[in-house]
């Protein structure tokens, strides 16, 4: 399966969930494929004040997992910082990049 013909931007509203008491962002399937994040691809994660950016990078320290042709990215704990459980985020999928940005005040309690 390839993603060479995708040149679109897709937005997704998402609520940061919890797993074993830590924040978790779980994204999978067609949106990842459309952005080029196929199973086995490497990527880098960069945090900033209001969210995180995932960029495809052959030298990246992280790897897209999944089964068969269904890719999966599972971010938890520190990989979700600055977001915490319950934060509302917008996930923007573009070719070779995924931006996850808080739509409320990140981590504010």
ABEGO torsion letter per residue (X at the ends): XBAAABABBBBBBBBBBBBGGBBBBBBBEAAAAAAGBBBGBBBBBBBBAAEBBBBBBAABABBBBEBEABBBBBBBEAAAOABBBGBBBBBBBBBGBBBBBBABBBGBX
